[in-house]
């Protein structure tokens, strides 16, 4: 997904204003001190990218006014500190319940998220689609009877660095085992500082690796 900063300052400011509620071109022009024609051009671009939409609202006498509003896709452009929240929750759960309880909890969470996201299909395509739906930028190939999965963007990068055993060996492994229960997981290449991609090899349990 395109980063918010890559849109340019004017489009970013427009999206920020629309986060407060729907606005007309005149509203945005007045708030941002940008001419209507320029505002209209930015709005057209943002609409084409799916980051905003519009509706006509009648207020008082006269023709309905065109109000622009930010879409869910537009909201997702803005960074959110999910990893910070999750880190705090995991720390508290570990303190209150112990590491083994948290490990089992993450395992169940991985199984549940696959069940809710992939439906009845449990194959390589569904696994890759599942990962890409989370933003992992994943690809996979079958080689010598094994499956090699590469992901360019670890969605819980910071947490994996700080507590790899909990996330990668519990939550992550349960996701894969839910789709490929008879395969052995080998993490050939994992995330590290300033390295955001990883490689996982799946092989039949009775194969030699």
C-alpha positions as CSV (number, residue, x, y, z in Angstrom):
1,X,0.0,0.0,0.0
2,X,1.2,3.5,-0.8
3,X,2.6,5.3,2.2
4,X,0.9,8.4,3.3
5,X,4.0,10.5,3.0
6,X,4.4,9.5,-0.7
7,X,1.1,11.3,-1.5
8,X,2.6,14.7,-1.0
9,X,1.9,17.3,1.7
10,X,-1.3,18.7,0.3
11,X,-3.0,15.4,-0.2
12,X,-1.9,14.3,3.3
13,X,-3.4,17.5,4.8
14,X,-6.6,17.0,3.0
15,X,-6.9,13.4,4.4
16,X,-6.1,14.7,7.8
17,X,-8.9,17.3,7.6
18,X,-11.4,14.7,6.4
19,X,-10.6,12.6,9.4
20,X,-12.6,15.1,11.4
21,X,-15.7,14.7,9.2
22,X,-17.0,15.3,5.7
23,X,-16.2,18.6,4.0
24,X,-16.9,20.5,0.8
25,X,-14.3,21.9,-1.6
26,X,-14.9,25.4,-0.1
27,X,-14.4,24.1,3.4
28,X,-11.1,22.5,2.5
29,X,-9.9,25.5,0.5
30,X,-10.6,27.8,3.5
31,X,-8.9,25.4,6.0
32,X,-5.8,24.7,4.0
33,X,-5.5,28.1,2.2
34,X,-5.3,26.4,-1.2
35,X,-7.3,27.5,-4.3
36,X,-10.5,25.5,-5.2
37,X,-9.1,24.3,-8.5
38,X,-6.0,22.8,-6.8
39,X,-8.2,21.2,-4.1
40,X,-10.5,19.7,-6.7
41,X,-7.5,18.2,-8.5
42,X,-6.2,16.6,-5.3
43,X,-9.6,15.3,-4.5
44,X,-10.0,13.7,-7.9
45,X,-6.6,12.0,-7.5
46,X,-7.5,10.8,-4.0
47,X,-10.9,9.5,-5.2
48,X,-9.3,7.6,-8.1
49,X,-7.0,5.9,-5.6
50,X,-9.9,4.9,-3.4
51,X,-8.8,7.0,-0.4
52,X,-11.9,9.3,-0.4
53,X,-15.5,9.3,-1.6
54,X,-18.3,11.8,-1.7
55,X,-22.0,12.3,-1.0
56,X,-24.5,15.0,-1.8
57,X,-26.3,16.5,1.3
58,X,-29.1,19.1,1.2
59,X,-29.0,21.7,3.8
60,X,-31.5,24.6,3.6
61,X,-32.5,26.2,0.4
62,X,-30.7,25.4,-2.8
63,X,-29.0,22.5,-4.5
64,X,-27.4,19.7,-2.4
65,X,-23.8,20.3,-1.6
66,X,-21.0,17.8,-2.4
67,X,-19.3,16.6,0.7
68,X,-16.1,14.5,0.6
69,X,-15.2,12.0,3.3
70,X,-12.2,9.7,3.9
71,X,-12.7,5.9,3.2
72,X,-11.5,3.0,5.2
73,X,-8.7,2.5,2.7
74,X,-7.7,6.1,3.3
75,X,-7.7,5.6,7.0
76,X,-5.4,2.6,6.7
77,X,-2.7,4.9,5.1
78,X,-2.0,6.4,8.5
79,X,0.4,4.4,10.7
80,X,-0.9,2.7,13.8
81,X,1.2,1.4,16.6
82,X,-0.4,-2.0,16.8
83,X,2.9,-3.6,17.8
84,X,3.2,-1.3,20.8
85,X,-0.3,-2.3,22.0
86,X,0.3,-6.0,21.4
87,X,3.7,-5.8,23.2
88,X,2.0,-4.3,26.3
89,X,-0.7,-7.0,26.2
90,X,1.7,-9.8,25.8
91,X,3.9,-8.5,28.6
92,X,0.9,-8.2,31.0
93,X,-0.4,-11.7,30.0
94,X,3.0,-13.2,30.5
95,X,3.3,-11.5,33.9
96,X,-0.2,-12.6,35.0
97,X,-0.5,-16.0,33.4
98,X,3.1,-17.2,32.6
99,X,4.9,-17.8,29.4
100,X,3.4,-21.3,28.7
101,X,-0.1,-19.9,29.0
102,X,0.7,-17.1,26.6
103,X,2.3,-19.6,24.2
104,X,-0.8,-21.8,24.2
105,X,-3.0,-18.7,23.8
106,X,-1.0,-17.6,20.7
107,X,-1.3,-21.0,19.2
108,X,-5.0,-21.0,19.6
109,X,-5.2,-17.5,18.1
110,X,-3.2,-18.6,15.1
111,X,-5.5,-21.5,14.5
112,X,-8.6,-19.3,14.9
113,X,-7.4,-16.6,12.5
114,X,-6.8,-19.1,9.8
115,X,-10.2,-20.7,10.3
116,X,-11.9,-17.3,10.0
117,X,-9.8,-16.1,7.1
118,X,-9.2,-19.0,4.7
119,X,-12.6,-20.7,4.7
120,X,-12.6,-24.3,3.6
121,X,-9.7,-24.1,1.2
122,X,-6.4,-25.2,2.8
123,X,-3.7,-25.1,0.2
124,X,-0.6,-23.2,-0.8
125,X,-2.7,-20.5,-2.7
126,X,-4.9,-19.9,0.4
127,X,-1.8,-19.6,2.6
128,X,-0.1,-17.0,0.3
129,X,-3.4,-15.1,-0.1
130,X,-3.8,-15.2,3.7
131,X,-0.3,-13.8,4.2
132,X,-0.8,-11.1,1.6
133,X,-4.1,-10.1,3.1
134,X,-2.2,-9.3,6.3
135,X,0.4,-7.3,4.3
136,X,3.2,-9.8,4.3
137,X,4.1,-9.5,0.6
138,X,4.5,-13.3,0.4
139,X,5.4,-15.6,-2.4
140,X,5.8,-19.4,-2.5
141,X,7.3,-22.1,-4.7
142,X,7.4,-25.9,-4.6
143,X,10.9,-27.3,-5.0
144,X,12.1,-30.9,-4.6
145,X,8.9,-31.9,-2.8
146,X,9.2,-28.9,-0.4
147,X,7.4,-25.6,-0.2
148,X,9.5,-22.5,0.2
149,X,7.7,-19.4,1.5
150,X,9.3,-16.0,1.3
151,X,7.8,-12.9,2.9
152,X,9.3,-9.4,2.3
153,X,7.4,-7.6,5.1
154,X,7.1,-9.0,8.6
155,X,3.9,-7.6,10.0
156,X,5.1,-8.0,13.6
157,X,8.7,-7.2,12.9
158,X,9.4,-5.4,16.2
159,X,7.7,-8.0,18.3
160,X,9.6,-10.8,16.5
161,X,12.9,-9.2,17.2
162,X,12.1,-8.8,20.9
163,X,10.4,-12.1,21.6
164,X,10.9,-14.5,18.6
165,X,10.0,-17.7,20.5
166,X,6.6,-16.5,21.5
167,X,5.4,-15.1,18.2
168,X,7.3,-17.2,15.6
169,X,7.2,-20.6,17.3
170,X,3.6,-20.3,18.6
171,X,1.4,-17.9,16.7
172,X,3.3,-18.2,13.4
173,X,3.8,-22.0,13.5
174,X,0.1,-22.6,14.4
175,X,-1.0,-20.7,11.3
176,X,1.1,-22.9,9.0
177,X,0.2,-26.1,10.8
178,X,-3.5,-25.2,10.5
179,X,-3.1,-25.3,6.7
180,X,-0.3,-27.9,6.3
181,X,-0.6,-30.2,9.4
182,X,1.6,-32.9,7.9
183,X,4.5,-30.7,7.1
184,X,7.7,-29.9,9.1
185,X,8.6,-26.2,9.5
186,X,12.2,-25.1,9.0
187,X,13.0,-21.4,9.4
188,X,16.0,-21.0,7.2
189,X,16.1,-17.2,7.2
190,X,14.4,-15.1,9.9
191,X,14.0,-11.4,10.5
192,X,16.7,-9.5,12.3
193,X,17.7,-5.9,12.9
194,X,17.3,-4.0,9.6
195,X,16.2,-7.2,7.8
196,X,12.5,-7.4,7.2
197,X,12.2,-10.5,5.1
198,X,12.2,-14.2,6.0
199,X,12.1,-17.6,4.4
200,X,10.3,-20.7,5.7
201,X,10.7,-24.2,4.2
202,X,7.9,-26.7,4.6
203,X,8.7,-30.4,4.1
204,X,6.8,-33.6,4.6
205,X,7.5,-34.9,8.1
206,X,9.1,-38.1,6.9
207,X,11.4,-36.2,4.3
208,X,15.0,-35.6,5.1
209,X,15.9,-31.9,5.1
